[in-house]
Amino acid sequence: MVQRISSSNPHRPRAGGASRRRRAHYLALGLALCDLAVPALAQTQAAAAAGEAPAAVTATTATTAAKSTSAAAATTTAATTGTGSGTGKVAEVKVVGERQNNRIDRQVYDVKQDVSSTNGTAADALNNVPSVSVDPDGTVSLRGSSNVQILVDGKPSAMLQGDNRGPALQAMPSEDIDSIEVINNPGAEFGNEGGGGPILNLVMKRNRRPGGFGVVNANYGTAGRYNSAVNGAYNSGRWGMQGGVNVRHDGRNSTGDTERTQTDALTGSTQRTSQTSSSTGLNDMAGLHGQLSYNLTDDDTLEASIGGMKRTNDQTGLSHYQLDEDGVVTSDYLRSTRQSGDSSNVMGGLRWDHKGEKIGELFRMDLRVSTSDNDSDTTYGNTYVVTPANAEAADSSQYAASKTRIVDYTGDYERPLEDGSIVKVGYKLADNKSDFDNRYYDVDPISGADIVNARRTNAYQVDEKNVALYGSYQWKVSERWGALVGLRTEYTDLDIDQITSATKASNNYVNWIPSAFATYKLDDKTNLRFAWSHRLRRATAQQLNPFVVYVDELNLSTGNPNLKPVQTDSFEVGYETKAWGMDTNLRGYFRNDRDTIRSRQTVAYDNVLLTTLENGGSNRSGGLEFTLSGKLTQKLSVNTSGNLAYTEQDQIDLNGAETRRSANTLSVRGRVNYQLTPQDALQLMINAQGKTLAGTGYREPVSTLNLSWRRNITQNLSMVLNVTDVFSSQKTETITDSTTLQERAIRRFDGRMAYLGFSYRFGGVPQRPRNRPDGPPDGEGPPNGPPPGGFGPGGFGGGPGGGGGPGM
């Protein structure tokens, strides 16, 4: 055991042989724990040992560890090159590591390998991940379910909450993202904020090189679209810093058609409504981020981070509504819409890491604060051909504002035990507060004065506080078995204030959330993985609002402040191996939701539907998922995935009757990379989404094709051409067919879009070309070990914490 020497002792060898030997021991322990699925720990300590320990110690330690566990030795190898000058100094130390793709509780996907990463968005990056789908509105689903949490570096962010999530993902540059972690069965360290379902964790880039490094990207696209970004980092001694700025002018125009026929069950009379619409508008976005880290001592690191993003929300639209009752047209008018507004997102963080006396012992405190402010002003104009009996004012306007603030404070402690097992415990204090202010005005046709429309005006607040404790225990059961079990308890206090209707409600409850994971090593190339977790999915702020909200001329909606959390149990069995020289994964899964939040539709008046929410019934889903990736030839590599899913939902039809619907869905995607020349790489991306359940109806299948080409002009300068939706096939088509309601709604978006851009890298050490389809791309330095200034985040995360540490 390594004994701690008091920092007050002037003879403590902080930078001498004892410190070096201690770092060498980190390498040995990290390597020995690799086959227990803790690659992040092994990589961190390997880099520290290789970077500061004498060559003889490093080589000896690596050799010893290799003898103790061949699997660990295959994962990370420390080697020394060069010769000393007779003084015992090492001329060069090189660390060679293999990037881990999976951990015991998650799958990790390296998005930097995408040729289009320099001009795409976070939504584009997510859309390339197996079983993840992002529609043109930015709605994210995983294995067919939209109940997904999206975290940034393991923490919730205000900009990814509610209706702001889609636009934020479409504005965030994918160049800032290092990898995406798919956590279908979250463990005890993860909370239930933002939905409480499966987690997609965006791990932002971290520069790990000594010295300075930077990259400049500039891209220009069709219809005047453009984006550009500058990112850089500098690490020296105990200090480390990195940051960047980016701008984007982008968006999608769309058209829509809706045909609805409603039949009265008693009289048999029918009402037919048609709506055609179009929406246009490209928006501007600008963002910045920065992080500063300082090693107080060999055991303590402080980090501070800040980030911000601002985007416009301007749009124009034109809709045509027509209503006939039993063949007689009773309403026919045009509705014009003009919207202007903006969204501002700010986030900051402070973090302290402390290494304990025992090797691998770590305590971390992390504070994150993020806010999201959105406001818009919209004017409406109705031109009537046939004026309905309950006609709205010819001219009207709406002001909508929302603000979300999240304060997230966590503490995590990790300690390896003498038998090689690992204990983790932690706590969390969080406060998520949302404010909504919607004001609707009718314009008096004579005086031109604004008159408040009380039916569409409301103010609303919701404040959710959470206190959580968790613990987990990970150990090596035998030479082949590894296991991880965890338990989390959460106390939730919810306060709702519907200001307009003077309605207040509150609720509080305690939940116990267990999880368990296991791995079994069949042979050197094959593993079995088992997972089970119990989760909660709390209602969103909008789902809790009891006020009747205007959606459009055909739809109204209202929330329910008495909604309870959805209880979810999920199970998964995975098989991972090497087949024909390719990485092969096969996973079977099953999910059961109880007390689901389901919608009930009733006729409000005429042909207008009111959608309300309630708890009840259950949903079940399961399926078989596969991924296959690797090199077919020296120049050709593939990355394919598919998901055959079965979904069963309890629904309530328009007559109030309980129904059960089910559907089978096959989704397939494939990415093919071909090395045309040493300087040229071509990438083809196919994404096909099968038929899925949507509301009381279903969504038709859709498929898209994207093409990308990268050319390395020089060692530091590359050119990228990216064409999305080559055949202009992107659309959303939803169909409802029941005895009393038939509806077909289709939205089409800007089809084929192209971007041409350049990427220039400067500083640091010379890099290999980025056109290697089979390995990790360049530009991020070695995959192991912290920089001299400590670990650093990137992008909009405002700090590290998601990639390898607890997420709470």
Secondary structure as the mmCIF struct_conf table of DSSP 4:
data_model
#
loop_
_struct_conf.conf_type_id
_struct_conf.id
_struct_conf.beg_label_comp_id
_struct_conf.beg_label_asym_id
_struct_conf.beg_label_seq_id
_struct_conf.end_label_comp_id
_struct_conf.end_label_asym_id
_struct_conf.end_label_seq_id
HELX_LH_PP_P HELX_LH_PP_P1 VAL A 2 ARG A 4
TURN_TY1_P TURN_TY1_P1 SER A 7 SER A 8
TURN_TY1_P TURN_TY1_P2 PRO A 10 HIS A 11
TURN_TY1_P TURN_TY1_P3 ARG A 14 ALA A 15
BEND BEND1 GLY A 16 GLY A 16
HELX_RH_AL_P HELX_RH_AL_P1 GLY A 17 ALA A 32
TURN_TY1_P TURN_TY1_P4 LEU A 33 LEU A 33
HELX_RH_3T_P HELX_RH_3T_P1 CYS A 34 LEU A 36
TURN_TY1_P TURN_TY1_P5 ALA A 37 ALA A 37
HELX_RH_AL_P HELX_RH_AL_P2 PRO A 39 GLU A 52
BEND BEND2 ALA A 53 ALA A 53
HELX_RH_AL_P HELX_RH_AL_P3 ALA A 55 SER A 68
HELX_RH_AL_P HELX_RH_AL_P4 SER A 70 THR A 75
STRN STRN1 THR A 76 THR A 81
BEND BEND3 GLY A 82 GLY A 82
BEND BEND4 GLY A 86 GLY A 88
BEND BEND5 ALA A 91 ALA A 91
STRN STRN2 GLU A 92 GLY A 97
STRN STRN3 ASN A 102 ARG A 103
TURN_TY1_P TURN_TY1_P6 ILE A 104 ASP A 105
STRN STRN4 ARG A 106 TYR A 109
HELX_RH_3T_P HELX_RH_3T_P2 VAL A 111 GLN A 113
HELX_RH_3T_P HELX_RH_3T_P3 VAL A 115 THR A 118
TURN_TY1_P TURN_TY1_P7 ASN A 119 ASN A 119
STRN STRN5 THR A 121 THR A 121
HELX_RH_AL_P HELX_RH_AL_P5 ALA A 122 ASN A 127
TURN_TY1_P TURN_TY1_P8 ASN A 128 ASN A 128
BEND BEND6 VAL A 129 VAL A 129
TURN_TY1_P TURN_TY1_P9 PRO A 130 SER A 131
STRN STRN6 VAL A 132 VAL A 134
TURN_TY1_P TURN_TY1_P10 PRO A 136 ASP A 137
STRN STRN7 VAL A 140 LEU A 142
TURN_TY1_P TURN_TY1_P11 ARG A 143 GLY A 144
STRN STRN8 SER A 145 SER A 145
STRN STRN9 GLN A 149 VAL A 152
TURN_TY1_P TURN_TY1_P12 ASP A 153 GLY A 154
STRN STRN10 LYS A 155 LYS A 155
HELX_RH_3T_P HELX_RH_3T_P4 ALA A 158 LEU A 160
BEND BEND7 GLN A 161 GLN A 161
HELX_RH_3T_P HELX_RH_3T_P5 GLY A 162 ASN A 164
HELX_RH_AL_P HELX_RH_AL_P6 ARG A 165 ALA A 171
BEND BEND8 MET A 172 MET A 172
STRN STRN11 PRO A 173 PRO A 173
HELX_RH_3T_P HELX_RH_3T_P6 SER A 174 ASP A 176
STRN STRN12 ILE A 177 ILE A 183
BEND BEND9 ASN A 184 ASN A 185
TURN_TY1_P TURN_TY1_P13 ALA A 188 GLU A 189
BEND BEND10 PHE A 190 PHE A 190
HELX_RH_3T_P HELX_RH_3T_P7 GLU A 193 GLY A 195
BEND BEND11 GLY A 196 GLY A 197
STRN STRN13 ILE A 199 MET A 204
BEND BEND12 PRO A 210 PRO A 210
STRN STRN14 GLY A 211 GLY A 221
HELX_RH_3T_P HELX_RH_3T_P8 THR A 222 GLY A 224
STRN STRN15 TYR A 226 SER A 236
TURN_TY1_P TURN_TY1_P14 GLY A 237 ARG A 238
STRN STRN16 TRP A 239 ASP A 250
STRN STRN17 SER A 254 THR A 263
TURN_TY1_P TURN_TY1_P15 ALA A 265 THR A 267
STRN STRN18 THR A 270 THR A 280
STRN STRN19 ASN A 283 ASN A 295
BEND BEND13 LEU A 296 ASP A 299
STRN STRN20 ASP A 300 THR A 312
STRN STRN21 GLN A 315 GLU A 325
TURN_TY1_P TURN_TY1_P16 ASP A 326 GLY A 327
STRN STRN22 VAL A 328 LYS A 355
BEND BEND14 GLU A 357 LYS A 358
TURN_TY1_P TURN_TY1_P17 ILE A 359 GLY A 360
STRN STRN23 LEU A 362 VAL A 386
TURN_TY1_P TURN_TY1_P18 ALA A 389 ASN A 390
HELX_LH_PP_P HELX_LH_PP_P2 ALA A 391 ALA A 393
BEND BEND15 ALA A 394 ALA A 394
STRN STRN24 ASP A 395 PRO A 416
TURN_TY1_P TURN_TY1_P19 GLU A 418 ASP A 419
BEND BEND16 GLY A 420 GLY A 420
STRN STRN25 ILE A 422 VAL A 443
HELX_LH_PP_P HELX_LH_PP_P3 ASP A 444 ASP A 444
TURN_TY1_P TURN_TY1_P20 PRO A 445 SER A 447
STRN STRN26 ASP A 450 VAL A 452
TURN_TY1_P TURN_TY1_P21 ALA A 454 ARG A 456
STRN STRN27 ASN A 458 LYS A 476
BEND BEND17 SER A 478 ARG A 480
STRN STRN28 TRP A 481 GLN A 498
TURN_TY1_P TURN_TY1_P22 ILE A 499 ALA A 502
STRN STRN29 THR A 503 ASP A 523
TURN_TY1_P TURN_TY1_P23 ASP A 524 LYS A 525
STRN STRN30 THR A 526 ARG A 537
HELX_LH_PP_P HELX_LH_PP_P4 ARG A 538 THR A 540
HELX_RH_AL_P HELX_RH_AL_P7 ALA A 541 LEU A 544
BEND BEND18 PHE A 547 PHE A 547
STRN STRN31 VAL A 549 ASP A 552
TURN_TY1_P TURN_TY1_P24 GLU A 553 LEU A 554
STRN STRN32 ASN A 555 SER A 557
TURN_TY1_P TURN_TY1_P25 PRO A 561 ASN A 562
HELX_LH_PP_P HELX_LH_PP_P5 LEU A 563 PRO A 565
STRN STRN33 VAL A 566 ALA A 579
TURN_TY1_P TURN_TY1_P26 TRP A 580 GLY A 581
STRN STRN34 MET A 582 ARG A 594
BEND BEND19 ASP A 595 ASP A 595
STRN STRN35 ILE A 597 TYR A 605
TURN_TY1_P TURN_TY1_P27 ASP A 606 ASN A 607
STRN STRN36 VAL A 608 ASN A 615
BEND BEND20 GLY A 617 GLY A 617
STRN STRN37 SER A 618 LYS A 631
BEND BEND21 LEU A 632 LYS A 635
STRN STRN38 LEU A 636 ILE A 652
TURN_TY1_P TURN_TY1_P28 LEU A 654 ASN A 655
BEND BEND22 GLY A 656 GLY A 656
STRN STRN39 GLU A 658 THR A 677
TURN_TY1_P TURN_TY1_P29 PRO A 678 GLN A 679
STRN STRN40 ASP A 680 GLN A 689
STRN STRN41 THR A 692 ALA A 694
TURN_TY1_P TURN_TY1_P30 GLY A 695 THR A 696
STRN STRN42 GLY A 697 ARG A 699
STRN STRN43 VAL A 702 ASN A 712
BEND BEND23 ILE A 713 ASN A 716
STRN STRN44 LEU A 717 THR A 724
BEND BEND24 ASP A 725 ASP A 725
TURN_TY1_P TURN_TY1_P31 VAL A 726 PHE A 727
STRN STRN45 LYS A 731 ASP A 737
BEND BEND25 THR A 739 THR A 740
STRN STRN46 LEU A 741 PHE A 749
STRN STRN47 MET A 753 GLY A 763
BEND BEND26 GLY A 764 VAL A 765
BEND BEND27 ARG A 770 ARG A 770
TURN_TY1_P TURN_TY1_P32 PRO A 773 ASP A 774
BEND BEND28 GLY A 775 GLY A 775
HELX_LH_PP_P HELX_LH_PP_P6 PRO A 776 PRO A 777
BEND BEND29 ASP A 778 GLU A 780
BEND BEND30 PRO A 783 GLY A 785
TURN_TY1_P TURN_TY1_P33 PRO A 788 GLY A 789
TURN_TY1_P TURN_TY1_P34 GLY A 795 PHE A 796
BEND BEND31 GLY A 797 GLY A 799
BEND BEND32 GLY A 802 GLY A 805
#
